[in-house]
Amino acid sequence: MVAANVNFRFHSNYNSSPHLSNLMKLFQEQDILTKKDVPFHEIIEVVISLIKNEKILQNIKKTLKLK
């Protein structure tokens, strides 16, 4: 998450793979990737929630066209 946020904040002119980009969009929607300072524990809590409710898994399955 730290590396993703650094990339989002400082290297936005570079593109990630389409698979990673879809996951990054999910993180942006959740305000995980942001240009503002956020306490890291808040980001961890959101990621835990995304894992528990299978949003990350659903995103990956959709991107990779898995059933």
Distance bins in CASP14 RR format, pairs under 12 A and 6 or more apart:
PFRMAT RR
TARGET T0000
AUTHOR 0000-0000-0000
RMODE 2
METHOD distances of the structure
MODEL  1
1 7 0 0 0 0 0 1 0 0 0 0 0
1 8 0 0 0 0 0 1 0 0 0 0 0
1 23 0 0 0 0 0 1 0 0 0 0 0
1 24 0 0 0 0 0 1 0 0 0 0 0
1 27 1 0 0 1 0 0 0 0 0 0 0
1 30 0 0 0 0 0 1 0 0 0 0 0
1 32 1 0 0 1 0 0 0 0 0 0 0
1 33 0 0 0 0 1 0 0 0 0 0 0
1 34 0 0 0 0 0 1 0 0 0 0 0
1 38 0 0 0 0 0 1 0 0 0 0 0
1 40 1 0 0 1 0 0 0 0 0 0 0
1 41 0 0 0 0 0 1 0 0 0 0 0
1 42 0 0 0 0 0 1 0 0 0 0 0
1 43 1 0 1 0 0 0 0 0 0 0 0
1 44 1 0 0 1 0 0 0 0 0 0 0
1 45 0 0 0 0 0 1 0 0 0 0 0
1 46 0 0 0 0 1 0 0 0 0 0 0
1 47 1 0 0 1 0 0 0 0 0 0 0
1 48 0 0 0 0 0 1 0 0 0 0 0
1 50 0 0 0 0 0 1 0 0 0 0 0
1 56 0 0 0 0 0 1 0 0 0 0 0
2 8 0 0 0 0 0 1 0 0 0 0 0
2 9 0 0 0 0 0 1 0 0 0 0 0
2 32 0 0 0 0 0 1 0 0 0 0 0
2 33 0 0 0 0 0 1 0 0 0 0 0
2 38 0 0 0 0 0 1 0 0 0 0 0
2 40 1 0 0 1 0 0 0 0 0 0 0
2 43 0 0 0 0 1 0 0 0 0 0 0
2 44 0 0 0 0 0 1 0 0 0 0 0
2 47 0 0 0 0 0 1 0 0 0 0 0
3 9 0 0 0 0 0 1 0 0 0 0 0
3 10 0 0 0 0 0 1 0 0 0 0 0
3 11 0 0 0 0 0 1 0 0 0 0 0
3 16 0 0 0 0 0 1 0 0 0 0 0
3 20 0 0 0 0 0 1 0 0 0 0 0
3 24 0 0 0 0 0 1 0 0 0 0 0
3 33 0 0 0 0 0 1 0 0 0 0 0
4 10 0 0 0 0 0 1 0 0 0 0 0
4 11 0 0 0 0 0 1 0 0 0 0 0
4 12 0 0 0 0 0 1 0 0 0 0 0
4 16 0 0 0 0 1 0 0 0 0 0 0
4 20 0 0 0 0 1 0 0 0 0 0 0
4 21 0 0 0 0 0 1 0 0 0 0 0
4 23 0 0 0 0 1 0 0 0 0 0 0
4 24 1 0 0 1 0 0 0 0 0 0 0
4 25 0 0 0 0 0 1 0 0 0 0 0
4 26 0 0 0 0 0 1 0 0 0 0 0
4 27 1 0 0 1 0 0 0 0 0 0 0
4 28 0 0 0 0 0 1 0 0 0 0 0
4 32 0 0 0 0 1 0 0 0 0 0 0
4 33 1 0 0 1 0 0 0 0 0 0 0
4 34 0 0 0 0 0 1 0 0 0 0 0
4 43 0 0 0 0 0 1 0 0 0 0 0
4 47 0 0 0 0 0 1 0 0 0 0 0
5 11 0 0 0 0 0 1 0 0 0 0 0
5 12 0 0 0 0 0 1 0 0 0 0 0
5 24 0 0 0 0 1 0 0 0 0 0 0
5 27 0 0 0 0 1 0 0 0 0 0 0
5 28 0 0 0 0 0 1 0 0 0 0 0
5 31 0 0 0 0 0 1 0 0 0 0 0
5 32 1 0 0 1 0 0 0 0 0 0 0
5 33 1 0 1 0 0 0 0 0 0 0 0
5 34 1 0 0 1 0 0 0 0 0 0 0
5 35 0 0 0 0 1 0 0 0 0 0 0
5 36 0 0 0 0 0 1 0 0 0 0 0
5 37 0 0 0 0 0 1 0 0 0 0 0
5 38 0 0 0 0 1 0 0 0 0 0 0
5 40 0 0 0 0 1 0 0 0 0 0 0
5 43 1 0 0 1 0 0 0 0 0 0 0
5 47 0 0 0 0 0 1 0 0 0 0 0
6 12 0 0 0 0 0 1 0 0 0 0 0
6 14 0 0 0 0 0 1 0 0 0 0 0
6 33 0 0 0 0 0 1 0 0 0 0 0
6 35 0 0 0 0 0 1 0 0 0 0 0
7 13 0 0 0 0 0 1 0 0 0 0 0
7 14 1 0 0 1 0 0 0 0 0 0 0
7 15 0 0 0 0 0 1 0 0 0 0 0
7 16 1 0 0 1 0 0 0 0 0 0 0
7 20 0 0 0 0 1 0 0 0 0 0 0
7 21 0 0 0 0 0 1 0 0 0 0 0
7 24 0 0 0 0 1 0 0 0 0 0 0
7 27 0 0 0 0 0 1 0 0 0 0 0
7 33 0 0 0 0 1 0 0 0 0 0 0
8 14 0 0 0 0 0 1 0 0 0 0 0
8 15 0 0 0 0 0 1 0 0 0 0 0
8 16 0 0 0 0 1 0 0 0 0 0 0
8 20 0 0 0 0 0 1 0 0 0 0 0
8 21 0 0 0 0 0 1 0 0 0 0 0
8 23 0 0 0 0 0 1 0 0 0 0 0
8 24 1 0 0 1 0 0 0 0 0 0 0
8 25 0 0 0 0 0 1 0 0 0 0 0
8 27 0 0 0 0 1 0 0 0 0 0 0
8 28 1 0 0 1 0 0 0 0 0 0 0
8 31 0 0 0 0 0 1 0 0 0 0 0
8 32 0 0 0 0 1 0 0 0 0 0 0
8 33 1 0 1 0 0 0 0 0 0 0 0
8 34 1 0 0 1 0 0 0 0 0 0 0
8 35 1 0 0 1 0 0 0 0 0 0 0
8 36 0 0 0 0 0 1 0 0 0 0 0
9 28 0 0 0 0 0 1 0 0 0 0 0
9 32 0 0 0 0 0 1 0 0 0 0 0
9 33 0 0 0 0 1 0 0 0 0 0 0
9 34 0 0 0 0 1 0 0 0 0 0 0
9 35 1 0 1 0 0 0 0 0 0 0 0
9 36 0 0 0 0 1 0 0 0 0 0 0
9 37 0 0 0 0 0 1 0 0 0 0 0
9 38 0 0 0 0 0 1 0 0 0 0 0
10 33 0 0 0 0 0 1 0 0 0 0 0
10 35 0 0 0 0 1 0 0 0 0 0 0
11 24 0 0 0 0 0 1 0 0 0 0 0
12 21 0 0 0 0 0 1 0 0 0 0 0
12 24 0 0 0 0 0 1 0 0 0 0 0
12 28 0 0 0 0 0 1 0 0 0 0 0
12 33 0 0 0 0 0 1 0 0 0 0 0
12 35 0 0 0 0 1 0 0 0 0 0 0
14 20 0 0 0 0 0 1 0 0 0 0 0
14 21 0 0 0 0 0 1 0 0 0 0 0
14 24 0 0 0 0 0 1 0 0 0 0 0
15 21 1 0 0 1 0 0 0 0 0 0 0
15 24 0 0 0 0 0 1 0 0 0 0 0
16 22 0 0 0 0 1 0 0 0 0 0 0
16 23 0 0 0 0 1 0 0 0 0 0 0
16 24 1 0 0 1 0 0 0 0 0 0 0
16 25 0 0 0 0 0 1 0 0 0 0 0
16 27 0 0 0 0 0 1 0 0 0 0 0
16 33 0 0 0 0 0 1 0 0 0 0 0
16 63 0 0 0 0 0 1 0 0 0 0 0
17 23 0 0 0 0 1 0 0 0 0 0 0
17 24 0 0 0 0 0 1 0 0 0 0 0
17 63 0 0 0 0 1 0 0 0 0 0 0
17 64 0 0 0 0 0 1 0 0 0 0 0
18 24 0 0 0 0 0 1 0 0 0 0 0
18 25 0 0 0 0 0 1 0 0 0 0 0
18 62 0 0 0 0 0 1 0 0 0 0 0
18 63 1 0 0 1 0 0 0 0 0 0 0
18 64 0 0 0 0 0 1 0 0 0 0 0
18 65 0 0 0 0 0 1 0 0 0 0 0
19 25 0 0 0 0 0 1 0 0 0 0 0
19 26 0 0 0 0 0 1 0 0 0 0 0
19 59 0 0 0 0 1 0 0 0 0 0 0
19 60 1 0 0 1 0 0 0 0 0 0 0
19 61 0 0 0 0 0 1 0 0 0 0 0
19 62 0 0 0 0 0 1 0 0 0 0 0
19 63 1 0 1 0 0 0 0 0 0 0 0
19 64 1 0 0 1 0 0 0 0 0 0 0
19 65 0 0 0 0 0 1 0 0 0 0 0
19 66 0 0 0 0 0 1 0 0 0 0 0
20 26 0 0 0 0 0 1 0 0 0 0 0
20 27 0 0 0 0 0 1 0 0 0 0 0
20 33 0 0 0 0 0 1 0 0 0 0 0
20 59 0 0 0 0 0 1 0 0 0 0 0
20 60 0 0 0 0 0 1 0 0 0 0 0
20 63 0 0 0 0 1 0 0 0 0 0 0
20 64 0 0 0 0 0 1 0 0 0 0 0
21 27 0 0 0 0 0 1 0 0 0 0 0
21 28 0 0 0 0 0 1 0 0 0 0 0
21 33 0 0 0 0 0 1 0 0 0 0 0
21 59 0 0 0 0 0 1 0 0 0 0 0
21 63 0 0 0 0 1 0 0 0 0 0 0
22 28 0 0 0 0 0 1 0 0 0 0 0
22 29 0 0 0 0 0 1 0 0 0 0 0
22 55 0 0 0 0 0 1 0 0 0 0 0
22 56 0 0 0 0 0 1 0 0 0 0 0
22 58 0 0 0 0 0 1 0 0 0 0 0
22 59 1 0 0 1 0 0 0 0 0 0 0
22 60 0 0 0 0 1 0 0 0 0 0 0
22 61 0 0 0 0 0 1 0 0 0 0 0
22 62 1 0 0 1 0 0 0 0 0 0 0
22 63 1 0 1 0 0 0 0 0 0 0 0
22 64 0 0 0 0 1 0 0 0 0 0 0
22 65 0 0 0 0 0 1 0 0 0 0 0
23 29 0 0 0 0 0 1 0 0 0 0 0
23 30 0 0 0 0 0 1 0 0 0 0 0
23 32 0 0 0 0 0 1 0 0 0 0 0
23 33 0 0 0 0 0 1 0 0 0 0 0
23 47 0 0 0 0 0 1 0 0 0 0 0
23 50 0 0 0 0 1 0 0 0 0 0 0
23 55 0 0 0 0 0 1 0 0 0 0 0
23 56 1 0 0 1 0 0 0 0 0 0 0
23 57 0 0 0 0 0 1 0 0 0 0 0
23 58 0 0 0 0 0 1 0 0 0 0 0
23 59 1 0 1 0 0 0 0 0 0 0 0
23 60 1 0 0 1 0 0 0 0 0 0 0
23 61 0 0 0 0 0 1 0 0 0 0 0
23 62 0 0 0 0 0 1 0 0 0 0 0
23 63 1 0 0 1 0 0 0 0 0 0 0
23 64 0 0 0 0 0 1 0 0 0 0 0
24 30 0 0 0 0 0 1 0 0 0 0 0
24 32 0 0 0 0 1 0 0 0 0 0 0
24 33 1 0 0 1 0 0 0 0 0 0 0
24 34 0 0 0 0 0 1 0 0 0 0 0
24 56 0 0 0 0 0 1 0 0 0 0 0
24 59 0 0 0 0 0 1 0 0 0 0 0
24 63 0 0 0 0 0 1 0 0 0 0 0
25 32 0 0 0 0 0 1 0 0 0 0 0
25 33 0 0 0 0 1 0 0 0 0 0 0
25 55 0 0 0 0 0 1 0 0 0 0 0
25 59 0 0 0 0 1 0 0 0 0 0 0
25 62 0 0 0 0 0 1 0 0 0 0 0
25 63 0 0 0 0 0 1 0 0 0 0 0
26 32 0 0 0 0 1 0 0 0 0 0 0
26 33 0 0 0 0 1 0 0 0 0 0 0
26 46 0 0 0 0 0 1 0 0 0 0 0
26 47 0 0 0 0 0 1 0 0 0 0 0
26 49 0 0 0 0 0 1 0 0 0 0 0
26 50 1 0 0 1 0 0 0 0 0 0 0
26 51 0 0 0 0 0 1 0 0 0 0 0
26 53 0 0 0 0 0 1 0 0 0 0 0
26 54 0 0 0 0 0 1 0 0 0 0 0
26 55 1 0 0 1 0 0 0 0 0 0 0
26 56 1 0 0 1 0 0 0 0 0 0 0
26 57 0 0 0 0 0 1 0 0 0 0 0
26 58 0 0 0 0 1 0 0 0 0 0 0
26 59 1 0 1 0 0 0 0 0 0 0 0
26 60 0 0 0 0 1 0 0 0 0 0 0
26 62 0 0 0 0 0 1 0 0 0 0 0
26 63 0 0 0 0 1 0 0 0 0 0 0
27 33 1 0 1 0 0 0 0 0 0 0 0
27 34 0 0 0 0 1 0 0 0 0 0 0
27 38 0 0 0 0 0 1 0 0 0 0 0
27 43 0 0 0 0 1 0 0 0 0 0 0
27 46 0 0 0 0 1 0 0 0 0 0 0
27 47 0 0 0 0 1 0 0 0 0 0 0
27 50 0 0 0 0 1 0 0 0 0 0 0
27 55 0 0 0 0 0 1 0 0 0 0 0
27 56 0 0 0 0 1 0 0 0 0 0 0
27 59 0 0 0 0 1 0 0 0 0 0 0
28 34 1 0 0 1 0 0 0 0 0 0 0
28 35 0 0 0 0 0 1 0 0 0 0 0
28 46 0 0 0 0 0 1 0 0 0 0 0
29 46 0 0 0 0 0 1 0 0 0 0 0
29 50 0 0 0 0 0 1 0 0 0 0 0
29 55 0 0 0 0 1 0 0 0 0 0 0
29 59 0 0 0 0 0 1 0 0 0 0 0
30 38 0 0 0 0 0 1 0 0 0 0 0
30 42 0 0 0 0 0 1 0 0 0 0 0
30 43 0 0 0 0 1 0 0 0 0 0 0
30 45 0 0 0 0 0 1 0 0 0 0 0
30 46 1 0 1 0 0 0 0 0 0 0 0
30 47 0 0 0 0 1 0 0 0 0 0 0
30 48 0 0 0 0 0 1 0 0 0 0 0
30 49 0 0 0 0 1 0 0 0 0 0 0
30 50 1 0 0 1 0 0 0 0 0 0 0
30 51 0 0 0 0 0 1 0 0 0 0 0
30 53 0 0 0 0 0 1 0 0 0 0 0
30 55 0 0 0 0 1 0 0 0 0 0 0
30 56 0 0 0 0 0 1 0 0 0 0 0
30 59 0 0 0 0 0 1 0 0 0 0 0
31 38 1 0 0 1 0 0 0 0 0 0 0
31 42 0 0 0 0 1 0 0 0 0 0 0
31 43 0 0 0 0 1 0 0 0 0 0 0
31 45 0 0 0 0 0 1 0 0 0 0 0
31 46 1 0 0 1 0 0 0 0 0 0 0
31 47 0 0 0 0 0 1 0 0 0 0 0
31 50 0 0 0 0 0 1 0 0 0 0 0
32 38 0 0 0 0 1 0 0 0 0 0 0
32 40 0 0 0 0 0 1 0 0 0 0 0
32 42 0 0 0 0 1 0 0 0 0 0 0
32 43 1 0 1 0 0 0 0 0 0 0 0
32 44 0 0 0 0 1 0 0 0 0 0 0
32 45 0 0 0 0 0 1 0 0 0 0 0
32 46 1 0 1 0 0 0 0 0 0 0 0
32 47 1 0 0 1 0 0 0 0 0 0 0
32 48 0 0 0 0 0 1 0 0 0 0 0
32 49 0 0 0 0 0 1 0 0 0 0 0
32 50 0 0 0 0 1 0 0 0 0 0 0
32 55 0 0 0 0 0 1 0 0 0 0 0
32 56 0 0 0 0 0 1 0 0 0 0 0
33 43 0 0 0 0 1 0 0 0 0 0 0
33 46 0 0 0 0 0 1 0 0 0 0 0
33 47 0 0 0 0 0 1 0 0 0 0 0
34 42 0 0 0 0 0 1 0 0 0 0 0
34 43 0 0 0 0 1 0 0 0 0 0 0
34 46 0 0 0 0 0 1 0 0 0 0 0
36 42 0 0 0 0 0 1 0 0 0 0 0
36 43 0 0 0 0 0 1 0 0 0 0 0
37 43 0 0 0 0 0 1 0 0 0 0 0
38 44 0 0 0 0 0 1 0 0 0 0 0
38 45 0 0 0 0 0 1 0 0 0 0 0
38 46 0 0 0 0 1 0 0 0 0 0 0
39 45 0 0 0 0 1 0 0 0 0 0 0
39 46 0 0 0 0 0 1 0 0 0 0 0
40 46 0 0 0 0 0 1 0 0 0 0 0
40 47 0 0 0 0 0 1 0 0 0 0 0
41 47 0 0 0 0 0 1 0 0 0 0 0
41 48 0 0 0 0 0 1 0 0 0 0 0
42 48 0 0 0 0 0 1 0 0 0 0 0
42 49 0 0 0 0 0 1 0 0 0 0 0
43 49 0 0 0 0 0 1 0 0 0 0 0
43 50 0 0 0 0 0 1 0 0 0 0 0
44 50 0 0 0 0 0 1 0 0 0 0 0
44 51 0 0 0 0 0 1 0 0 0 0 0
45 51 0 0 0 0 0 1 0 0 0 0 0
45 52 0 0 0 0 0 1 0 0 0 0 0
46 52 0 0 0 0 0 1 0 0 0 0 0
46 53 0 0 0 0 0 1 0 0 0 0 0
46 55 0 0 0 0 0 1 0 0 0 0 0
46 56 0 0 0 0 0 1 0 0 0 0 0
47 53 0 0 0 0 0 1 0 0 0 0 0
47 55 0 0 0 0 1 0 0 0 0 0 0
47 56 1 0 0 1 0 0 0 0 0 0 0
48 55 0 0 0 0 0 1 0 0 0 0 0
48 56 0 0 0 0 0 1 0 0 0 0 0
49 55 0 0 0 0 1 0 0 0 0 0 0
49 56 0 0 0 0 1 0 0 0 0 0 0
50 56 1 0 1 0 0 0 0 0 0 0 0
50 57 0 0 0 0 1 0 0 0 0 0 0
50 58 0 0 0 0 1 0 0 0 0 0 0
50 59 0 0 0 0 1 0 0 0 0 0 0
50 60 0 0 0 0 0 1 0 0 0 0 0
51 57 1 0 0 1 0 0 0 0 0 0 0
51 58 0 0 0 0 0 1 0 0 0 0 0
51 59 0 0 0 0 0 1 0 0 0 0 0
51 60 0 0 0 0 0 1 0 0 0 0 0
53 59 0 0 0 0 0 1 0 0 0 0 0
54 60 0 0 0 0 1 0 0 0 0 0 0
54 61 0 0 0 0 1 0 0 0 0 0 0
54 62 0 0 0 0 0 1 0 0 0 0 0
55 61 0 0 0 0 0 1 0 0 0 0 0
55 62 0 0 0 0 0 1 0 0 0 0 0
56 62 0 0 0 0 0 1 0 0 0 0 0
56 63 0 0 0 0 0 1 0 0 0 0 0
57 63 0 0 0 0 0 1 0 0 0 0 0
57 64 0 0 0 0 0 1 0 0 0 0 0
57 66 0 0 0 0 1 0 0 0 0 0 0
58 64 0 0 0 0 0 1 0 0 0 0 0
58 66 0 0 0 0 0 1 0 0 0 0 0
58 67 0 0 0 0 0 1 0 0 0 0 0
59 66 0 0 0 0 0 1 0 0 0 0 0
60 66 1 0 0 1 0 0 0 0 0 0 0
61 67 1 0 0 1 0 0 0 0 0 0 0
END
